[in-house]
Amino acid sequence: MKDCDGGMSGEDAARKYPVSMTRVYSLRKQRRETATVAPKEYRSGPKMKLAPYEKEVRQAVAGLPDATLAEPSEMLSYCAGNKK
């Protein structure tokens, strides 16, 4: 960003540093909006749908030690469908 602030074009900065033009533009936008180019806080992926039922799911699966992966999955799909 210092190079861009010094007059270097975004395209030249992208060539000088191994980044895309999109990255240069996104850093400029981030700095405009937040006054910093510090890394954004990590956001994990989507929340687990069964998180509120984790204890029950673990107990149910523990009772099926010889089950294939499909069997508990079918059971949970069935239970979820009946709760609607």
C-alpha positions in Angstrom: 0.0 0.0 0.0 3.0 2.3 0.6 3.9 2.0 -3.1 0.4 2.9 -4.1 0.4 5.8 -1.7 3.6 6.9 -3.3 2.0 7.1 -6.7 2.5 3.6 -8.0 -0.5 2.3 -10.0 -2.4 -0.7 -8.6 -1.4 -2.7 -11.7 2.3 -2.0 -11.2 2.0 -2.9 -7.5 0.3 -6.2 -8.4 3.2 -7.0 -10.8 5.8 -6.0 -8.2 4.3 -8.1 -5.5 2.8 -11.5 -6.5 -0.8 -10.5 -6.0 -3.8 -10.0 -8.2 -5.3 -6.7 -9.1 -8.4 -7.8 -7.2 -6.3 -8.1 -4.1 -4.9 -4.6 -4.5 -8.4 -3.2 -5.0 -9.8 -5.2 -2.0 -7.0 -3.9 0.2 -7.7 -0.3 -0.9 -11.4 -0.8 -0.2 -10.7 -2.3 3.2 -8.4 0.5 4.2 -11.0 3.1 3.0 -13.7 1.4 5.1 -11.8 0.3 8.2 -8.6 2.5 8.1 -6.5 -0.6 8.3 -5.1 -3.3 6.0 -4.7 -5.7 8.9 -5.9 -9.3 8.3 -9.6 -9.6 8.9 -10.8 -11.7 11.8 -11.1 -15.4 10.9 -14.6 -16.6 10.3 -15.2 -20.2 10.6 -17.5 -22.0 8.1 -21.2 -22.6 8.5 -22.5 -23.5 11.9 -23.2 -27.2 12.5 -26.9 -27.9 12.1 -26.9 -30.5 14.8 -24.8 -28.5 17.3 -27.8 -28.0 19.7 -28.3 -31.7 19.7 -24.6 -32.8 19.9 -25.0 -34.7 23.2 -28.0 -36.7 22.0 -26.4 -37.4 18.6 -23.2 -38.7 20.2 -25.2 -40.9 22.5 -27.3 -42.3 19.6 -24.2 -43.0 17.5 -22.4 -44.6 20.4 -25.2 -47.1 20.6 -24.5 -48.1 17.0 -20.9 -49.3 17.0 -21.2 -51.5 14.0 -23.3 -49.1 11.9 -22.2 -47.9 8.6 -21.9 -44.1 8.1 -25.2 -44.2 6.1 -27.2 -45.8 8.9 -26.9 -43.0 11.5 -27.2 -40.4 8.7 -30.5 -41.9 7.6 -31.7 -42.1 11.3 -30.9 -38.4 11.8 -32.5 -37.4 8.6 -35.6 -39.3 9.6 -35.7 -37.7 13.0 -35.1 -34.2 11.6 -37.9 -34.7 9.1 -40.3 -35.7 11.9 -39.5 -32.7 14.0 -40.7 -30.2 11.5 
